[in-house]
Amino acid sequence: MVEWLRRGCLVQVTAGSLSGHFGKRAEATSHLLLERNWVHFIASDSHSLEKRPPAMGSAFEVLKTRYGQDAAERLCIGNPKVVFFGTKMTNQPKAIGLDRHKSSLGRFLHDAFRR
């Protein structure tokens, strides 16, 4: 993943991961990635309104509380809009720590969870 980010690939995190819907590990991992500005989109992961409804409202609130209104709007509205219309993505915060990690997300997570 680190190499993909270095090459300009974009990353998304599932909305339910932000609130712990998929467990504490998924929640912690999603926040580690967000803290380092390695995430470009929040995905609804909605399969249906009954079985897995979109959790974008709660994800937006988590983002707004932890990372600020600008981050929430960028990840949930601005960046998806750019992709939808096929325009150039701008105003992205600099990714933190890509130079410190050799090439694997696994090593990054291992180091992060050792703290």
Biopython code that builds the backbone (N, CA, C, O; Angstrom):
import numpy as np
from Bio.PDB.StructureBuilder import StructureBuilder

atoms = [
    (1, "MET", "N", (0.815, -1.190, 0.000)),
    (1, "MET", "CA", (0.000, 0.000, 0.000)),
    (1, "MET", "C", (0.863, 1.260, 0.000)),
    (1, "MET", "O", (0.541, 2.247, -0.661)),
    (2, "VAL", "N", (1.952, 1.210, 0.743)),
    (2, "VAL", "CA", (2.853, 2.370, 0.777)),
    (2, "VAL", "C", (3.357, 2.675, -0.623)),
    (2, "VAL", "O", (3.393, 3.834, -1.036)),
    (3, "GLU", "N", (3.741, 1.647, -1.346)),
    (3, "GLU", "CA", (4.238, 1.857, -2.707)),
    (3, "GLU", "C", (3.130, 2.402, -3.601)),
    (3, "GLU", "O", (3.385, 3.264, -4.442)),
    (4, "TRP", "N", (1.920, 1.919, -3.435)),
    (4, "TRP", "CA", (0.800, 2.439, -4.223)),
    (4, "TRP", "C", (0.591, 3.923, -3.942)),
    (4, "TRP", "O", (0.394, 4.711, -4.867)),
    (5, "LEU", "N", (0.634, 4.301, -2.673)),
    (5, "LEU", "CA", (0.475, 5.709, -2.315)),
    (5, "LEU", "C", (1.589, 6.551, -2.920)),
    (5, "LEU", "O", (1.344, 7.651, -3.416)),
    (6, "ARG", "N", (2.798, 6.040, -2.878)),
    (6, "ARG", "CA", (3.922, 6.771, -3.470)),
    (6, "ARG", "C", (3.720, 6.991, -4.958)),
    (6, "ARG", "O", (4.171, 7.994, -5.511)),
    (7, "ARG", "N", (3.049, 6.063, -5.599)),
    (7, "ARG", "CA", (2.818, 6.163, -7.042)),
    (7, "ARG", "C", (1.556, 6.964, -7.378)),
    (7, "ARG", "O", (1.232, 7.150, -8.551)),
    (8, "GLY", "N", (0.846, 7.438, -6.353)),
    (8, "GLY", "CA", (-0.313, 8.290, -6.588)),
    (8, "GLY", "C", (-1.665, 7.602, -6.541)),
    (8, "GLY", "O", (-2.681, 8.213, -6.871)),
    (9, "CYS", "N", (-1.691, 6.340, -6.135)),
    (9, "CYS", "CA", (-2.983, 5.655, -6.025)),
    (9, "CYS", "C", (-3.808, 6.266, -4.895)),
    (9, "CYS", "O", (-3.266, 6.820, -3.939)),
    (10, "LEU", "N", (-5.111, 6.155, -5.024)),
    (10, "LEU", "CA", (-6.037, 6.707, -4.049)),
    (10, "LEU", "C", (-6.595, 5.589, -3.173)),
    (10, "LEU", "O", (-6.762, 4.457, -3.628)),
    (11, "VAL", "N", (-6.881, 5.918, -1.913)),
    (11, "VAL", "CA", (-7.300, 4.927, -0.929)),
    (11, "VAL", "C", (-8.648, 5.326, -0.338)),
    (11, "VAL", "O", (-8.922, 6.503, -0.106)),
    (12, "GLN", "N", (-9.481, 4.315, -0.101)),
    (12, "GLN", "CA", (-10.744, 4.572, 0.584)),
    (12, "GLN", "C", (-10.868, 3.672, 1.797)),
    (12, "GLN", "O", (-10.315, 2.573, 1.841)),
    (13, "VAL", "N", (-11.607, 4.161, 2.779)),
    (13, "VAL", "CA", (-11.905, 3.427, 3.996)),
    (13, "VAL", "C", (-13.420, 3.310, 4.085)),
    (13, "VAL", "O", (-14.140, 4.248, 3.742)),
    (14, "THR", "N", (-13.896, 2.180, 4.536)),
    (14, "THR", "CA", (-15.327, 1.957, 4.685)),
    (14, "THR", "C", (-15.870, 2.733, 5.882)),
    (14, "THR", "O", (-15.265, 2.737, 6.954)),
    (15, "ALA", "N", (-17.003, 3.383, 5.695)),
    (15, "ALA", "CA", (-17.607, 4.216, 6.731)),
    (15, "ALA", "C", (-17.795, 3.459, 8.043)),
    (15, "ALA", "O", (-17.515, 4.004, 9.110)),
    (16, "GLY", "N", (-18.259, 2.229, 7.982)),
    (16, "GLY", "CA", (-18.492, 1.448, 9.186)),
    (16, "GLY", "C", (-17.238, 1.169, 9.987)),
    (16, "GLY", "O", (-17.312, 0.935, 11.193)),
    (17, "SER", "N", (-16.093, 1.190, 9.336)),
    (17, "SER", "CA", (-14.830, 0.970, 10.042)),
    (17, "SER", "C", (-14.523, 2.109, 11.006)),
    (17, "SER", "O", (-13.909, 1.896, 12.051)),
    (18, "LEU", "N", (-14.947, 3.309, 10.656)),
    (18, "LEU", "CA", (-14.646, 4.473, 11.491)),
    (18, "LEU", "C", (-15.324, 4.412, 12.850)),
    (18, "LEU", "O", (-14.802, 4.938, 13.833)),
    (19, "SER", "N", (-16.481, 3.774, 12.905)),
    (19, "SER", "CA", (-17.237, 3.730, 14.156)),
    (19, "SER", "C", (-17.129, 2.381, 14.856)),
    (19, "SER", "O", (-17.798, 2.157, 15.865)),
    (20, "GLY", "N", (-16.298, 1.480, 14.340)),
    (20, "GLY", "CA", (-16.111, 0.190, 14.984)),
    (20, "GLY", "C", (-17.090, -0.881, 14.556)),
    (20, "GLY", "O", (-17.125, -1.952, 15.162)),
    (21, "HIS", "N", (-17.880, -0.629, 13.538)),
    (21, "HIS", "CA", (-18.867, -1.606, 13.069)),
    (21, "HIS", "C", (-18.206, -2.929, 12.652)),
    (21, "HIS", "O", (-18.825, -3.987, 12.762)),
    (22, "PHE", "N", (-16.990, -2.878, 12.188)),
    (22, "PHE", "CA", (-16.284, -4.083, 11.748)),
    (22, "PHE", "C", (-15.229, -4.523, 12.758)),
    (22, "PHE", "O", (-14.340, -5.307, 12.428)),
    (23, "GLY", "N", (-15.323, -4.028, 13.971)),
    (23, "GLY", "CA", (-14.418, -4.422, 15.043)),
    (23, "GLY", "C", (-13.407, -3.343, 15.383)),
    (23, "GLY", "O", (-13.192, -2.391, 14.634)),
    (24, "LYS", "N", (-12.799, -3.529, 16.539)),
    (24, "LYS", "CA", (-11.833, -2.546, 17.053)),
    (24, "LYS", "C", (-10.591, -2.438, 16.182)),
    (24, "LYS", "O", (-10.029, -1.355, 16.020)),
    (25, "ARG", "N", (-10.169, -3.555, 15.629)),
    (25, "ARG", "CA", (-8.958, -3.528, 14.796)),
    (25, "ARG", "C", (-9.174, -2.730, 13.518)),
    (25, "ARG", "O", (-8.317, -1.944, 13.114)),
    (26, "ALA", "N", (-10.326, -2.940, 12.885)),
    (26, "ALA", "CA", (-10.647, -2.174, 11.674)),
    (26, "ALA", "C", (-10.786, -0.690, 12.007)),
    (26, "ALA", "O", (-10.354, 0.169, 11.239)),
    (27, "GLU", "N", (-11.387, -0.400, 13.148)),
    (27, "GLU", "CA", (-11.534, 0.988, 13.573)),
    (27, "GLU", "C", (-10.164, 1.628, 13.805)),
    (27, "GLU", "O", (-9.897, 2.727, 13.320)),
    (28, "ALA", "N", (-9.308, 0.941, 14.542)),
    (28, "ALA", "CA", (-7.969, 1.473, 14.824)),
    (28, "ALA", "C", (-7.166, 1.661, 13.542)),
    (28, "ALA", "O", (-6.491, 2.675, 13.369)),
    (29, "THR", "N", (-7.242, 0.688, 12.652)),
    (29, "THR", "CA", (-6.497, 0.778, 11.390)),
    (29, "THR", "C", (-6.985, 1.951, 10.549)),
    (29, "THR", "O", (-6.179, 2.697, 9.992)),
    (30, "SER", "N", (-8.302, 2.117, 10.456)),
    (30, "SER", "CA", (-8.827, 3.224, 9.649)),
    (30, "SER", "C", (-8.372, 4.565, 10.207)),
    (30, "SER", "O", (-8.074, 5.485, 9.446)),
    (31, "HIS", "N", (-8.315, 4.682, 11.526)),
    (31, "HIS", "CA", (-7.877, 5.949, 12.117)),
    (31, "HIS", "C", (-6.371, 6.156, 11.969)),
    (31, "HIS", "O", (-5.923, 7.292, 11.810)),
    (32, "LEU", "N", (-5.591, 5.096, 12.019)),
    (32, "LEU", "CA", (-4.155, 5.235, 11.750)),
    (32, "LEU", "C", (-3.920, 5.771, 10.343)),
    (32, "LEU", "O", (-3.087, 6.652, 10.130)),
    (33, "LEU", "N", (-4.661, 5.230, 9.397)),
    (33, "LEU", "CA", (-4.521, 5.681, 8.010)),
    (33, "LEU", "C", (-4.978, 7.124, 7.853)),
    (33, "LEU", "O", (-4.343, 7.902, 7.142)),
    (34, "LEU", "N", (-6.065, 7.485, 8.506)),
    (34, "LEU", "CA", (-6.570, 8.863, 8.435)),
    (34, "LEU", "C", (-5.601, 9.844, 9.074)),
    (34, "LEU", "O", (-5.367, 10.925, 8.534)),
    (35, "GLU", "N", (-5.039, 9.483, 10.211)),
    (35, "GLU", "CA", (-4.097, 10.372, 10.905)),
    (35, "GLU", "C", (-2.880, 10.682, 10.058)),
    (35, "GLU", "O", (-2.260, 11.733, 10.218)),
    (36, "ARG", "N", (-2.537, 9.781, 9.164)),
    (36, "ARG", "CA", (-1.368, 9.970, 8.302)),
    (36, "ARG", "C", (-1.737, 10.532, 6.932)),
    (36, "ARG", "O", (-0.886, 10.636, 6.049)),
    (37, "ASN", "N", (-3.005, 10.893, 6.758)),
    (37, "ASN", "CA", (-3.490, 11.435, 5.472)),
    (37, "ASN", "C", (-3.292, 10.452, 4.328)),
    (37, "ASN", "O", (-2.960, 10.849, 3.211)),
    (38, "TRP", "N", (-3.495, 9.174, 4.606)),
    (38, "TRP", "CA", (-3.357, 8.147, 3.592)),
    (38, "TRP", "C", (-4.708, 7.781, 2.974)),
    (38, "TRP", "O", (-4.772, 6.882, 2.136)),
    (39, "VAL", "N", (-5.776, 8.454, 3.369)),
    (39, "VAL", "CA", (-7.127, 8.133, 2.896)),
    (39, "VAL", "C", (-7.650, 9.296, 2.057)),
    (39, "VAL", "O", (-7.481, 10.464, 2.406)),
    (40, "HIS", "N", (-8.291, 8.944, 0.937)),
    (40, "HIS", "CA", (-8.826, 9.949, 0.028)),
    (40, "HIS", "C", (-10.348, 9.950, -0.028)),
    (40, "HIS", "O", (-10.956, 10.945, -0.421)),
    (41, "PHE", "N", (-10.962, 8.840, 0.362)),
    (41, "PHE", "CA", (-12.416, 8.697, 0.278)),
    (41, "PHE", "C", (-12.932, 7.871, 1.446)),
    (41, "PHE", "O", (-12.222, 7.029, 1.996)),
    (42, "ILE", "N", (-14.188, 8.130, 1.813)),
    (42, "ILE", "CA", (-14.904, 7.267, 2.734)),
    (42, "ILE", "C", (-15.991, 6.593, 1.906)),
    (42, "ILE", "O", (-16.794, 7.260, 1.254)),
    (43, "ALA", "N", (-16.006, 5.261, 1.940)),
    (43, "ALA", "CA", (-16.955, 4.480, 1.148)),
    (43, "ALA", "C", (-18.160, 4.086, 1.995)),
    (43, "ALA", "O", (-18.015, 3.769, 3.176)),
    (44, "SER", "N", (-19.333, 4.105, 1.404)),
    (44, "SER", "CA", (-20.539, 3.742, 2.145)),
    (44, "SER", "C", (-20.583, 2.241, 2.421)),
    (44, "SER", "O", (-21.079, 1.829, 3.470)),
    (45, "ASP", "N", (-20.084, 1.426, 1.518)),
    (45, "ASP", "CA", (-20.156, -0.036, 1.603)),
    (45, "ASP", "C", (-21.600, -0.497, 1.769)),
    (45, "ASP", "O", (-21.869, -1.515, 2.406)),
    (46, "SER", "N", (-22.506, 0.252, 1.200)),
    (46, "SER", "CA", (-23.923, -0.068, 1.309)),
    (46, "SER", "C", (-24.283, -1.169, 0.320)),
    (46, "SER", "O", (-24.016, -1.065, -0.877)),
    (47, "HIS", "N", (-24.887, -2.212, 0.841)),
    (47, "HIS", "CA", (-25.324, -3.321, -0.005)),
    (47, "HIS", "C", (-26.833, -3.266, -0.229)),
    (47, "HIS", "O", (-27.324, -3.668, -1.283)),
    (48, "SER", "N", (-27.552, -2.777, 0.751)),
    (48, "SER", "CA", (-28.993, -2.560, 0.636)),
    (48, "SER", "C", (-29.436, -1.697, 1.806)),
    (48, "SER", "O", (-28.699, -1.541, 2.780)),
    (49, "LEU", "N", (-30.616, -1.145, 1.715)),
    (49, "LEU", "CA", (-31.110, -0.306, 2.812)),
    (49, "LEU", "C", (-31.450, -1.136, 4.045)),
    (49, "LEU", "O", (-31.406, -0.626, 5.165)),
    (50, "GLU", "N", (-31.786, -2.403, 3.853)),
    (50, "GLU", "CA", (-32.159, -3.250, 4.982)),
    (50, "GLU", "C", (-30.965, -3.957, 5.619)),
    (50, "GLU", "O", (-30.789, -3.894, 6.836)),
    (51, "LYS", "N", (-30.153, -4.619, 4.821)),
    (51, "LYS", "CA", (-29.086, -5.466, 5.372)),
    (51, "LYS", "C", (-27.818, -4.696, 5.719)),
    (51, "LYS", "O", (-27.206, -4.961, 6.755)),
    (52, "ARG", "N", (-27.419, -3.774, 4.898)),
    (52, "ARG", "CA", (-26.243, -2.942, 5.184)),
    (52, "ARG", "C", (-26.476, -1.551, 4.628)),
    (52, "ARG", "O", (-26.002, -1.219, 3.542)),
    (53, "PRO", "N", (-27.215, -0.732, 5.384)),
    (53, "PRO", "CA", (-27.505, 0.618, 4.901)),
    (53, "PRO", "C", (-26.261, 1.500, 4.923)),
    (53, "PRO", "O", (-25.306, 1.213, 5.646)),
    (54, "PRO", "N", (-26.269, 2.573, 4.132)),
    (54, "PRO", "CA", (-25.119, 3.475, 4.148)),
    (54, "PRO", "C", (-24.961, 4.101, 5.536)),
    (54, "PRO", "O", (-25.944, 4.452, 6.189)),
    (55, "ALA", "N", (-23.727, 4.233, 5.964)),
    (55, "ALA", "CA", (-23.439, 4.819, 7.281)),
    (55, "ALA", "C", (-22.674, 6.123, 7.113)),
    (55, "ALA", "O", (-21.834, 6.467, 7.945)),
    (56, "MET", "N", (-22.959, 6.837, 6.055)),
    (56, "MET", "CA", (-22.185, 8.030, 5.754)),
    (56, "MET", "C", (-22.418, 9.157, 6.755)),
    (56, "MET", "O", (-21.493, 9.910, 7.060)),
    (57, "GLY", "N", (-23.628, 9.281, 7.266)),
    (57, "GLY", "CA", (-23.903, 10.335, 8.245)),
    (57, "GLY", "C", (-23.076, 10.177, 9.501)),
    (57, "GLY", "O", (-22.479, 11.139, 9.985)),
    (58, "SER", "N", (-23.038, 8.959, 10.033)),
    (58, "SER", "CA", (-22.250, 8.735, 11.250)),
    (58, "SER", "C", (-20.757, 8.832, 10.958)),
    (58, "SER", "O", (-19.992, 9.315, 11.793)),
    (59, "ALA", "N", (-20.339, 8.377, 9.783)),
    (59, "ALA", "CA", (-18.921, 8.497, 9.418)),
    (59, "ALA", "C", (-18.520, 9.962, 9.309)),
    (59, "ALA", "O", (-17.444, 10.357, 9.760)),
    (60, "PHE", "N", (-19.394, 10.763, 8.707)),
    (60, "PHE", "CA", (-19.116, 12.198, 8.581)),
    (60, "PHE", "C", (-18.951, 12.828, 9.963)),
    (60, "PHE", "O", (-18.054, 13.646, 10.168)),
    (61, "GLU", "N", (-19.805, 12.456, 10.905)),
    (61, "GLU", "CA", (-19.724, 13.006, 12.260)),
    (61, "GLU", "C", (-18.436, 12.578, 12.970)),
    (61, "GLU", "O", (-17.816, 13.382, 13.666)),
    (62, "VAL", "N", (-18.036, 11.327, 12.796)),
    (62, "VAL", "CA", (-16.771, 10.860, 13.382)),
    (62, "VAL", "C", (-15.609, 11.652, 12.801)),
    (62, "VAL", "O", (-14.732, 12.109, 13.536)),
    (63, "LEU", "N", (-15.604, 11.812, 11.493)),
    (63, "LEU", "CA", (-14.543, 12.572, 10.840)),
    (63, "LEU", "C", (-14.526, 14.019, 11.309)),
    (63, "LEU", "O", (-13.465, 14.565, 11.612)),
    (64, "LYS", "N", (-15.688, 14.634, 11.368)),
    (64, "LYS", "CA", (-15.782, 16.034, 11.775)),
    (64, "LYS", "C", (-15.280, 16.217, 13.210)),
    (64, "LYS", "O", (-14.573, 17.179, 13.507)),
    (65, "THR", "N", (-15.646, 15.302, 14.083)),
    (65, "THR", "CA", (-15.237, 15.392, 15.488)),
    (65, "THR", "C", (-13.740, 15.187, 15.661)),
    (65, "THR", "O", (-13.090, 15.924, 16.403)),
    (66, "ARG", "N", (-13.190, 14.184, 14.978)),
    (66, "ARG", "CA", (-11.772, 13.841, 15.175)),
    (66, "ARG", "C", (-10.803, 14.605, 14.301)),
    (66, "ARG", "O", (-9.679, 14.892, 14.715)),
    (67, "TYR", "N", (-11.238, 14.941, 13.072)),
    (67, "TYR", "CA", (-10.305, 15.518, 12.101)),
    (67, "TYR", "C", (-10.730, 16.886, 11.579)),
    (67, "TYR", "O", (-9.970, 17.537, 10.861)),
    (68, "GLY", "N", (-11.938, 17.328, 11.931)),
    (68, "GLY", "CA", (-12.398, 18.649, 11.524)),
    (68, "GLY", "C", (-13.362, 18.625, 10.354)),
    (68, "GLY", "O", (-13.419, 17.665, 9.587)),
    (69, "GLN", "N", (-14.110, 19.697, 10.240)),
    (69, "GLN", "CA", (-15.118, 19.856, 9.187)),
    (69, "GLN", "C", (-14.502, 19.762, 7.793)),
    (69, "GLN", "O", (-15.067, 19.124, 6.905)),
    (70, "ASP", "N", (-13.345, 20.397, 7.600)),
    (70, "ASP", "CA", (-12.707, 20.381, 6.276)),
    (70, "ASP", "C", (-12.360, 18.963, 5.840)),
    (70, "ASP", "O", (-12.598, 18.591, 4.691)),
    (71, "ALA", "N", (-11.804, 18.175, 6.743)),
    (71, "ALA", "CA", (-11.452, 16.792, 6.413)),
    (71, "ALA", "C", (-12.701, 15.979, 6.081)),
    (71, "ALA", "O", (-12.712, 15.222, 5.110)),
    (72, "ALA", "N", (-13.745, 16.133, 6.881)),
    (72, "ALA", "CA", (-14.991, 15.401, 6.634)),
    (72, "ALA", "C", (-15.564, 15.750, 5.264)),
    (72, "ALA", "O", (-15.984, 14.864, 4.519)),
    (73, "GLU", "N", (-15.581, 17.011, 4.938)),
    (73, "GLU", "CA", (-16.117, 17.433, 3.639)),
    (73, "GLU", "C", (-15.241, 16.956, 2.486)),
    (73, "GLU", "O", (-15.749, 16.540, 1.446)),
    (74, "ARG", "N", (-13.936, 17.018, 2.672)),
    (74, "ARG", "CA", (-13.020, 16.571, 1.612)),
    (74, "ARG", "C", (-13.200, 15.080, 1.329)),
    (74, "ARG", "O", (-13.290, 14.673, 0.171)),
    (75, "LEU", "N", (-13.252, 14.272, 2.380)),
    (75, "LEU", "CA", (-13.300, 12.814, 2.224)),
    (75, "LEU", "C", (-14.669, 12.283, 1.814)),
    (75, "LEU", "O", (-14.761, 11.262, 1.132)),
    (76, "CYS", "N", (-15.726, 12.965, 2.223)),
    (76, "CYS", "CA", (-17.081, 12.479, 1.948)),
    (76, "CYS", "C", (-17.780, 13.182, 0.795)),
    (76, "CYS", "O", (-18.708, 12.633, 0.201)),
    (77, "ILE", "N", (-17.340, 14.392, 0.476)),
    (77, "ILE", "CA", (-18.041, 15.171, -0.555)),
    (77, "ILE", "C", (-17.097, 15.607, -1.676)),
    (77, "ILE", "O", (-17.305, 15.269, -2.841)),
    (78, "GLY", "N", (-16.063, 16.357, -1.312)),
    (78, "GLY", "CA", (-15.186, 16.958, -2.324)),
    (78, "GLY", "C", (-14.455, 15.953, -3.191)),
    (78, "GLY", "O", (-14.547, 16.015, -4.417)),
    (79, "ASN", "N", (-13.737, 15.039, -2.584)),
    (79, "ASN", "CA", (-12.971, 14.068, -3.373)),
    (79, "ASN", "C", (-13.873, 13.151, -4.200)),
    (79, "ASN", "O", (-13.577, 12.923, -5.373)),
    (80, "PRO", "N", (-14.970, 12.612, -3.635)),
    (80, "PRO", "CA", (-15.857, 11.806, -4.485)),
    (80, "PRO", "C", (-16.428, 12.594, -5.661)),
    (80, "PRO", "O", (-16.591, 12.052, -6.754)),
    (81, "LYS", "N", (-16.730, 13.861, -5.439)),
    (81, "LYS", "CA", (-17.265, 14.712, -6.513)),
    (81, "LYS", "C", (-16.241, 14.873, -7.633)),
    (81, "LYS", "O", (-16.589, 14.837, -8.813)),
    (82, "VAL", "N", (-14.985, 15.048, -7.257)),
    (82, "VAL", "CA", (-13.918, 15.184, -8.245)),
    (82, "VAL", "C", (-13.830, 13.931, -9.128)),
    (82, "VAL", "O", (-13.713, 14.027, -10.349)),
    (83, "VAL", "N", (-13.889, 12.773, -8.495)),
    (83, "VAL", "CA", (-13.822, 11.521, -9.260)),
    (83, "VAL", "C", (-15.052, 11.367, -10.146)),
    (83, "VAL", "O", (-14.937, 10.968, -11.305)),
    (84, "PHE", "N", (-16.211, 11.676, -9.613)),
    (84, "PHE", "CA", (-17.447, 11.550, -10.384)),
    (84, "PHE", "C", (-17.396, 12.391, -11.651)),
    (84, "PHE", "O", (-17.790, 11.932, -12.723)),
    (85, "PHE", "N", (-16.909, 13.629, -11.527)),
    (85, "PHE", "CA", (-16.861, 14.527, -12.678)),
    (85, "PHE", "C", (-15.570, 14.407, -13.480)),
    (85, "PHE", "O", (-15.438, 15.027, -14.535)),
    (86, "GLY", "N", (-14.623, 13.621, -12.996)),
    (86, "GLY", "CA", (-13.383, 13.409, -13.735)),
    (86, "GLY", "C", (-12.471, 14.618, -13.779)),
    (86, "GLY", "O", (-11.721, 14.802, -14.738)),
    (87, "THR", "N", (-12.531, 15.440, -12.747)),
    (87, "THR", "CA", (-11.660, 16.609, -12.690)),
    (87, "THR", "C", (-10.434, 16.305, -11.832)),
    (87, "THR", "O", (-10.332, 15.237, -11.229)),
    (88, "LYS", "N", (-9.521, 17.248, -11.788)),
    (88, "LYS", "CA", (-8.270, 17.040, -11.066)),
    (88, "LYS", "C", (-8.459, 17.223, -9.557)),
    (88, "LYS", "O", (-9.094, 18.178, -9.109)),
    (89, "MET", "N", (-7.901, 16.296, -8.788)),
    (89, "MET", "CA", (-7.971, 16.373, -7.344)),
    (89, "MET", "C", (-6.914, 17.349, -6.833)),
    (89, "MET", "O", (-5.736, 17.243, -7.175)),
    (90, "THR", "N", (-7.352, 18.292, -6.018)),
    (90, "THR", "CA", (-6.438, 19.283, -5.472)),
    (90, "THR", "C", (-6.614, 19.377, -3.958)),
    (90, "THR", "O", (-7.493, 18.739, -3.380)),
    (91, "ASN", "N", (-5.767, 20.179, -3.333)),
    (91, "ASN", "CA", (-5.861, 20.482, -1.907)),
    (91, "ASN", "C", (-5.873, 19.247, -1.004)),
    (91, "ASN", "O", (-6.661, 19.168, -0.061)),
    (92, "GLN", "N", (-5.009, 18.303, -1.293)),
    (92, "GLN", "CA", (-4.888, 17.127, -0.438)),
    (92, "GLN", "C", (-3.773, 17.371, 0.569)),
    (92, "GLN", "O", (-2.712, 17.880, 0.210)),
    (93, "PRO", "N", (-4.005, 17.013, 1.821)),
    (93, "PRO", "CA", (-2.924, 17.170, 2.795)),
    (93, "PRO", "C", (-1.790, 16.204, 2.485)),
    (93, "PRO", "O", (-2.010, 15.128, 1.930)),
    (94, "LYS", "N", (-0.602, 16.591, 2.840)),
    (94, "LYS", "CA", (0.573, 15.760, 2.569)),
    (94, "LYS", "C", (0.508, 14.479, 3.398)),
    (94, "LYS", "O", (0.255, 14.513, 4.602)),
    (95, "ALA", "N", (0.738, 13.362, 2.738)),
    (95, "ALA", "CA", (0.785, 12.071, 3.429)),
    (95, "ALA", "C", (1.983, 12.058, 4.374)),
    (95, "ALA", "O", (3.080, 12.484, 4.014)),
    (96, "ILE", "N", (1.756, 11.570, 5.563)),
    (96, "ILE", "CA", (2.779, 11.554, 6.599)),
    (96, "ILE", "C", (3.404, 10.164, 6.696)),
    (96, "ILE", "O", (2.695, 9.160, 6.762)),
    (97, "GLY", "N", (4.714, 10.115, 6.704)),
    (97, "GLY", "CA", (5.425, 8.883, 7.005)),
    (97, "GLY", "C", (5.668, 7.932, 5.858)),
    (97, "GLY", "O", (6.161, 6.828, 6.087)),
    (98, "LEU", "N", (5.346, 8.306, 4.634)),
    (98, "LEU", "CA", (5.597, 7.374, 3.527)),
    (98, "LEU", "C", (7.078, 7.095, 3.364)),
    (98, "LEU", "O", (7.462, 6.006, 2.937)),
    (99, "ASP", "N", (7.904, 8.058, 3.696)),
    (99, "ASP", "CA", (9.346, 7.878, 3.552)),
    (99, "ASP", "C", (9.924, 6.968, 4.640)),
    (99, "ASP", "O", (11.015, 6.423, 4.471)),
    (100, "ARG", "N", (9.206, 6.800, 5.752)),
    (100, "ARG", "CA", (9.717, 5.965, 6.848)),
    (100, "ARG", "C", (9.382, 4.503, 6.685)),
    (100, "ARG", "O", (9.983, 3.656, 7.345)),
    (101, "HIS", "N", (8.441, 4.191, 5.827)),
    (101, "HIS", "CA", (7.985, 2.814, 5.687)),
    (101, "HIS", "C", (8.516, 2.242, 4.381)),
    (101, "HIS", "O", (8.358, 2.826, 3.309)),
    (102, "LYS", "N", (9.146, 1.089, 4.504)),
    (102, "LYS", "CA", (9.785, 0.475, 3.343)),
    (102, "LYS", "C", (8.787, 0.243, 2.214)),
    (102, "LYS", "O", (8.847, 0.922, 1.189)),
    (103, "SER", "N", (7.867, -0.711, 2.390)),
    (103, "SER", "CA", (6.941, -0.953, 1.300)),
    (103, "SER", "C", (5.670, -1.660, 1.712)),
    (103, "SER", "O", (4.822, -1.918, 0.858)),
    (104, "SER", "N", (5.497, -1.984, 2.976)),
    (104, "SER", "CA", (4.314, -2.772, 3.282)),
    (104, "SER", "C", (3.455, -2.150, 4.368)),
    (104, "SER", "O", (3.955, -1.603, 5.351)),
    (105, "LEU", "N", (2.161, -2.248, 4.166)),
    (105, "LEU", "CA", (1.215, -1.819, 5.180)),
    (105, "LEU", "C", (1.346, -2.707, 6.406)),
    (105, "LEU", "O", (1.196, -2.235, 7.533)),
    (106, "GLY", "N", (1.623, -3.986, 6.197)),
    (106, "GLY", "CA", (1.776, -4.915, 7.317)),
    (106, "GLY", "C", (2.835, -4.449, 8.297)),
    (106, "GLY", "O", (2.600, -4.467, 9.505)),
    (107, "ARG", "N", (3.980, -4.038, 7.815)),
    (107, "ARG", "CA", (5.045, -3.551, 8.694)),
    (107, "ARG", "C", (4.618, -2.276, 9.406)),
    (107, "ARG", "O", (4.883, -2.102, 10.595)),
    (108, "PHE", "N", (3.963, -1.395, 8.681)),
    (108, "PHE", "CA", (3.457, -0.157, 9.268)),
    (108, "PHE", "C", (2.489, -0.459, 10.403)),
    (108, "PHE", "O", (2.599, 0.120, 11.484)),
    (109, "LEU", "N", (1.540, -1.363, 10.163)),
    (109, "LEU", "CA", (0.552, -1.708, 11.183)),
    (109, "LEU", "C", (1.223, -2.406, 12.368)),
    (109, "LEU", "O", (0.886, -2.141, 13.523)),
    (110, "HIS", "N", (2.159, -3.286, 12.080)),
    (110, "HIS", "CA", (2.883, -3.967, 13.144)),
    (110, "HIS", "C", (3.545, -2.934, 14.068)),
    (110, "HIS", "O", (3.421, -3.011, 15.290)),
    (111, "ASP", "N", (4.227, -1.998, 13.484)),
    (111, "ASP", "CA", (4.905, -0.957, 14.266)),
    (111, "ASP", "C", (3.897, -0.095, 15.026)),
    (111, "ASP", "O", (4.124, 0.259, 16.183)),
    (112, "ALA", "N", (2.794, 0.236, 14.375)),
    (112, "ALA", "CA", (1.791, 1.103, 14.993)),
    (112, "ALA", "C", (1.119, 0.431, 16.184)),
    (112, "ALA", "O", (0.869, 1.083, 17.198)),
    (113, "PHE", "N", (0.822, -0.864, 16.075)),
    (113, "PHE", "CA", (0.138, -1.553, 17.153)),
    (113, "PHE", "C", (1.073, -1.938, 18.293)),
    (113, "PHE", "O", (0.601, -2.325, 19.361)),
    (114, "ARG", "N", (2.368, -1.844, 18.098)),
    (114, "ARG", "CA", (3.326, -2.142, 19.165)),
    (114, "ARG", "C", (3.349, -1.049, 20.208)),
    (114, "ARG", "O", (3.772, -1.294, 21.337)),
    (115, "ARG", "N", (2.907, 0.154, 19.867)),
    (115, "ARG", "CA", (2.938, 1.280, 20.806)),
    (115, "ARG", "C", (2.118, 1.018, 22.035)),
    (115, "ARG", "O", (2.043, 1.870, 22.920)),
]
sb = StructureBuilder()
sb.init_structure("model")
sb.init_model(0)
sb.init_chain("A")
sb.init_seg("    ")
for serial, (resi, resn, name, xyz) in enumerate(atoms, 1):
    if name == "N":
        sb.init_residue(resn, " ", resi, " ")
    sb.init_atom(name, np.array(xyz, "f"), 0.0, 1.0, " ", f" {name:<3s}", serial, name[0])
structure = sb.get_structure()
